Amino acid sequence: MVLLTKCILEPKSEQDGVRISVMSRHTLNDGITPHPDITKDSYDEWMPELAPEPRLVGDYYKRGLTWEEFEKAFRESLHEDSRIKIIKGIAIRAMSETITLMCVEASPENCHRRPLAEECQIIEPKIELIIR
């Protein structure tokens, strides 16, 4: 009953369980060049549909959207029917196996993996969250 978050660039650990990338793409900041340190061995599953919308990311990184505004908009987007089904699936899986949600941000403080994990815990309150 554990759901972790972790930077995808950190080494694999036995405690990770199933490693799920929640990134829209595995590229450098240019959005084109493949990230040399993110390979298919870096994760077990890839769920790009749980990444923030590109426009929201652009608003945060390029147009001055605050983290609080970003997080509010991202959480609202997680309640879309197509996403909520996936999130419920992750929450249910985390009740019987360890799941690690991963993104490239070094810190979870301003990374979408943290609110995504918290939304899973809202669905299944017994899940233990380990945010890193």
N, C-alpha and C positions, 0 to 999 in steps of 0.2 A: 504494500500500500504506500509506495514511495514514488513521487514525481520530482525529478531534479531538473535544474536548468544548468547549462554549462556553455562556455565558449567552444565552438567547434574546433578551434585551433589547439585546445588543450589535449594532452595525451589521453588515449583510451584508458579506462579503468574498469576492473571487474564490477565495480559498484554501479556503473552506468546502466546496466541492463540494455534495453533496446534504445539505441541512439537515433533520434529523429531530428533531422535538419528541418527547421521551419523558416529557412531563408528562401527568398524568391529566386535567387540565382547564386551560383558559387563562383563569383568573379571578383576581380579587383574593383576598386572604386570607379573605374571607367565603365563598368557594366558590360564589358566585352571580353576582356582578357581573363581566361580561366585563372582562378586563384591557385598558385602552385602548391599551397599547403592544404587544399581541400580536395580530396580525392574520393572516389566511391568507397574507399576503405574508412573514410572519416565518419560515416554514418551508416545505419542499417536501413533507414527509410527516409524518404524525402517528401515533405508535405509543403510545397511552395504556396499552396492555397491558404496557408495560415500566416503568410508574411503580410506586412502592411501593404496597402496599395501604393504603387510607385508615386502617385501624386502626393500622398500624405508624407512619404519619406522625403520627397523634394521640398515640400513645405517646411519640414523640420530642419533639414540640412542646408537649404539654400534660401529660404524665404522668411526665416525668423519665427516660425511657429515654436512656441515654448514646449518643453517636454510635457507639462500638464495638459496643454491643448492636444498635443499629439496622442498622449495616452488615452484621453477621454474619447477622441475620435476613433482610435484603434479599438478600444473596448466596445464601442457602439457597433463597429463593423463586425465584431466577433459574434454578434447576435443575429446576423443574417442566417436564414435557414440553411444554406449550403455549408456554412462554417460551423454552426452550432451542432450539426450532426457529427461532424468530424471531431469537434471538441468533446462531445459526449462520449464518442468512441474511445478517445484517449483517456478520459477520466475513468471509464469503465475498465479499460485495460490496466490502468495504474492501480486498480484495486486488487489485481492478481499478479502483476509483474512490475518490475522497476522500469520506468520510462525516463529518459533524459531528453528534454527539449533543448536544441542547440541553435545558436546563431553566432555570427562572427564578432559581435561586440565583446570586448574584454570584460566589461562590468555589466551585471544585470540591472544596475540602477536605471539606466536610460536605454534599455533594450526591450523590444517587444516580447521576448521570451518570458519575462517576469509576469506582466499582466496576463499573458496567455496561460501560464501555469496557474495563476490565481483564479482565473475563470474556470479552469478544470476543477479546482478545489471547491468553488462555489457549487458546482454540479455534484461533486462527491466530497462532502466535508471531511470524511474520514481519511482522505489522502494526506499523507505527510509531505509537505513541500520542503525541498532543500534548494534554496536559490543561491546560485553562485555564478 
